[in-house]
Structures are given as C-alpha cells and as structure tokens.
Amino acid sequence: MHLHWKNHETVKVTCKPCKPGQVHEYAEELARLSKGIVIDIKPNNTIIFYRGKNYAQPEVMSPPNTLSKAKALEKYRFGQSLEHTSHFIERLEKELEEYQQHRAKFGKGKEDTTTNNVSFGILLQ
C-alpha cells in the first residue's frame, strides 16, 4: 500500500476469501496498520483507502508483527479446518442428544428383554 501511495492518493484492496462480516474487520485492521482512511467498502469485497492529506511514507514498510506468506496460509488453513470441525462437532452433539432421548424413551423395555435372553441362553448351556 505504501509503495502505491508514493504516486497515488487512493488504493483499492480486494479481499478474495471473505465471509460477509469479515470485510469490515479487514478494513479496520488495514486502516490501523497503514494509518490510512477507509473511504468505501463495496459489495464485491473491495475496500478503498485514502492515504490522508499529510501522508509521510514510513521508514519501515511492514510492521514487525506481520506474518510471512507461509504462516498466513497456515493460519488460514487452520481457521478453515477449525470451522469445519466445529460444524462436525455440533452435528455429532445433536445426534448424541437425539440418541439419548430415544434411549430414554424406548431403551428400558429393550434392556429387560436382552438381559432375559442372555440369562436364558446361559441356562440352556
């Protein structure tokens, strides 16, 4: 962004893998890191920044706490797997709850017959 702002006053940033509410979070974070001003957020996940009237290019272009490309990709993949796993866990918890309800409703009668059959089978042998 800073290299672009060297010759232009505005910059357009497009967020590709973005959920509906994440664009605003990205805009706030980029504005904080670049010290730019968010002009507009378009519906196609595009953010337009203005560098400001008294803009001075920083000596250090990227903040020290930014991730490398590989670590950012790893973080993204971890977030995706975490989201997928949480949906899977929710589904399993729901199935377990339904199973427990079914067992509480119908399980007592079946348990008695299975214990009788087992004891009867033992007596025959």
C-alpha positions in Angstrom: 0.0 0.0 0.0 2.8 2.4 0.9 4.6 1.9 -2.4 1.3 2.6 -4.2 0.7 5.7 -2.1 4.0 7.0 -3.2 2.4 8.0 -6.5 -1.4 7.8 -5.9 -3.7 9.1 -3.2 -6.1 6.1 -3.0 -5.7 2.4 -3.2 -8.2 -0.4 -3.8 -7.9 -3.6 -1.9 -9.9 -6.7 -2.9 -10.5 -9.4 -0.3 -10.9 -12.8 -2.0 -11.7 -15.5 0.5 -14.0 -13.3 2.7 -17.1 -14.0 4.7 -19.8 -11.3 4.8 -18.8 -9.7 8.1 -15.1 -10.0 7.7 -14.6 -7.2 5.2 -15.2 -4.6 7.9 -12.8 -6.3 10.2 -10.1 -6.4 7.5 -10.8 -2.7 6.7 -10.3 -1.7 10.3 -7.1 -3.7 10.6 -5.6 -2.4 7.4 -6.5 1.1 8.3 -4.8 0.7 11.7 -1.7 -0.9 10.2 -1.3 1.5 7.2 -2.6 4.7 9.0 -4.9 5.2 6.0 -8.6 6.2 5.9 -11.3 3.9 4.7 -13.3 5.7 2.1 -15.7 3.0 1.0 -16.5 -0.7 1.2 -18.0 -2.1 -2.0 -20.4 -5.1 -2.1 -17.8 -7.2 -4.0 -15.5 -7.2 -1.0 -13.4 -4.2 -2.2 -12.1 -1.6 0.2 -10.9 1.8 -0.9 -8.4 3.6 1.2 -7.2 7.2 1.2 -3.7 7.9 2.4 -4.5 11.2 4.1 -3.5 14.8 3.5 -0.3 14.9 5.5 0.9 11.4 4.5 4.6 10.6 5.0 5.9 7.2 3.9 7.2 5.2 6.9 10.8 4.1 7.1 9.8 0.5 7.9 7.3 -0.6 5.3 5.7 -3.5 7.1 5.0 -3.7 10.9 7.2 -6.2 12.8 4.3 -8.4 13.8 3.0 -9.3 10.4 3.0 -12.9 9.3 5.1 -14.3 6.5 3.2 -15.7 3.4 3.6 -19.3 4.5 2.5 -18.6 8.1 -0.5 -16.6 6.9 -1.5 -19.5 4.7 -1.1 -21.9 7.6 -3.2 -19.7 9.8 -5.9 -19.5 7.1 -5.9 -23.3 6.7 -6.1 -23.8 10.4 -9.1 -21.5 10.6 -10.8 -23.4 7.8 -10.3 -26.7 9.5 -11.4 -25.4 12.9 -14.6 -24.1 11.3 -15.3 -27.4 9.6 -14.5 -29.3 12.8 -16.8 -27.1 14.8 -19.7 -27.8 12.4 -18.9 -31.5 12.6 -18.9 -31.4 16.4 -22.2 -29.6 16.6 -23.8 -32.2 14.3 -22.4 -35.1 16.5 -23.6 -33.4 19.7 -27.1 -33.1 18.2 -27.1 -36.8 17.1 -25.9 -37.8 20.6 -28.7 -35.8 22.2 -31.3 -37.4 19.9 -29.8 -40.9 20.7 -30.0 -40.3 24.4 -33.6 -39.1 24.1 -34.5 -42.1 22.1 -32.8 -44.4 24.5 -34.6 -42.8 27.5 -37.9 -43.2 25.8 -37.5 -46.8 24.3 -34.4 -48.2 25.9 -35.8 -49.6 29.2 -38.1 -52.2 27.6 -35.3 -53.5 25.3 -32.8 -53.8 28.1 -35.1 -56.1 30.0 -35.6 -58.4 27.1 -31.9 -58.6 26.2 -31.0 -59.5 29.8 -33.7 -62.2 29.9 -32.5 -63.6 26.6 -28.9 -63.6 27.8 -29.7 -65.3 31.1 -32.0 -67.8 29.3 -29.2 -68.6 26.9 -26.8 -69.2 29.8 -29.2 -71.5 31.5 -29.6 -73.7 28.3 -25.9 -74.2 28.0 
